[in-house]
């Protein structure tokens, strides 16, 4: 029997800039759970482009870390199940229609978990990836055109 590879550690910062939209931002696994200045500026520009007026991303941040504290690392499916539970709990408190997930690793975990989500999900590159490789910004903006149209 082939054993699944452990999922690399990651962190997400989660917030809702408006009632219809939740955002989960992948940040480096070992960093403090805050956005760097350049990431915050890029996020503000992205939110303005989406038509969201409240661009203060530092308010009401929730934090998700994989693997969970005091637990062994698991595979992508286990990470996805735990992330899905986290998102469902957040949505139960204040439902939203759309999730913007900026980070490929967590997006892969959600896909692997294969659970039905109660909201639409747009997954794309993280803010750090877009800052490191500026050409990705064009791809991200194109990918988010349908989200832009729905907001």
C-alpha positions in Angstrom: 0.0 0.0 0.0 1.4 3.4 -1.0 1.6 6.0 1.7 0.6 9.6 0.9 3.2 12.2 1.2 2.8 14.7 4.0 1.5 18.1 3.0 4.0 20.9 3.4 3.1 23.3 6.3 1.2 26.5 5.5 -0.7 29.3 7.1 -3.7 31.2 6.0 -5.0 34.6 7.1 -8.8 34.8 6.7 -11.1 37.8 6.7 -14.3 39.1 5.1 -13.9 42.6 3.6 -17.7 42.6 2.8 -20.6 40.2 3.5 -20.5 38.5 0.1 -16.8 37.8 0.0 -14.3 35.9 2.2 -10.6 35.9 1.5 -8.0 33.4 2.6 -4.4 34.5 2.1 -1.6 32.0 2.2 1.5 33.3 4.0 4.8 31.6 4.6 4.6 28.7 7.0 7.1 30.1 9.5 6.2 33.8 9.4 4.2 35.8 11.9 0.5 35.8 11.0 0.5 39.3 9.5 0.8 40.7 5.9 4.0 42.4 4.8 3.6 46.0 3.6 4.0 45.1 -0.1 1.5 42.2 0.2 -1.0 44.5 1.9 -0.7 47.1 -0.9 -1.2 44.4 -3.6 -4.2 43.1 -1.7 -5.7 46.6 -1.4 -5.3 47.1 -5.1 -6.9 43.8 -5.9 -9.9 44.6 -3.6 -10.3 48.0 -5.1 -10.4 46.4 -8.6 -13.1 44.0 -7.3 -15.1 47.0 -6.2 -14.7 46.5 -2.5 -14.5 49.7 -0.5 -13.4 48.3 2.8 -9.7 47.5 2.1 -8.5 47.2 5.7 -7.2 43.7 5.6 -5.8 43.8 9.2 -9.2 43.8 10.8 -10.9 40.7 12.1 -8.2 38.3 10.8 -8.7 34.6 11.6 -5.6 32.3 11.4 -5.4 28.8 10.1 -2.2 26.8 10.4 -1.4 23.4 8.9 -0.5 21.1 10.4 -2.8 21.8 13.3 -0.9 22.5 16.6 0.0 19.4 18.6 -0.9 17.1 15.7 1.3 15.2 13.2 1.5 16.4 9.7 -1.0 14.7 7.4 -1.4 14.4 3.6 -3.2 16.9 1.4 -6.6 15.2 1.9 -6.3 15.6 5.7 -5.2 19.2 5.3 -8.1 19.8 3.0 -10.7 18.3 5.4 -9.4 20.4 8.3 -9.4 23.6 6.1 -12.9 22.8 4.9 -14.1 22.5 8.5 -12.4 25.8 9.4 -14.1 27.6 6.4 -17.5 26.0 7.2 -17.3 27.2 10.8 -16.4 30.7 9.7 -19.3 30.6 7.2 -21.7 29.4 9.8 -21.0 32.5 11.9 -21.4 34.9 9.0 -22.3 33.3 5.6 -20.7 34.5 2.4 -21.2 33.6 -1.3 -17.6 33.8 -2.7 -14.2 32.7 -1.4 -11.0 34.1 -2.9 -8.2 31.7 -1.9 -4.8 33.2 -2.7 -2.4 30.3 -2.5 -2.0 27.1 -4.6 -1.1 24.7 -1.8 -4.3 25.3 0.2 -6.4 25.2 -3.0 -4.9 21.8 -3.9 -5.8 20.6 -0.4 -9.5 21.7 -0.8 -9.6 20.0 -4.2 -8.2 16.8 -2.7 -10.7 16.7 0.1 -13.4 16.7 -2.6 -16.1 18.0 -0.2 -19.0 20.1 -1.3 -18.4 23.7 -0.4 -21.4 26.0 0.4 -19.9 28.9 -1.6 -18.0 29.5 -4.8 -14.3 29.3 -4.6 -11.7 31.2 -6.8 -8.2 29.9 -6.1 -5.1 31.5 -7.5 -1.5 32.5 -6.8 -0.6 33.9 -3.4 0.4 37.5 -2.9 4.0 36.5 -2.2 4.1 34.6 -5.5 2.7 37.6 -7.4 5.3 39.9 -5.9 8.1 37.5 -6.6 7.0 36.9 -10.2 5.1 40.0 -11.4 4.0 38.3 -14.6 1.6 36.2 -12.5 -0.5 39.4 -11.8 -2.0 39.4 -15.3 -2.9 35.7 -15.0 -4.5 36.3 -11.6 -6.5 39.3 -12.8 -7.8 37.4 -15.9 -8.7 34.4 -13.6 -10.7 36.7 -11.3 -12.7 38.4 -14.1 -15.8 36.2 -13.4 -15.5 37.1 -9.6 -15.3 40.8 -10.5 -18.5 40.4 -12.6 -20.4 38.7 -9.8 -19.4 41.4 -7.2 
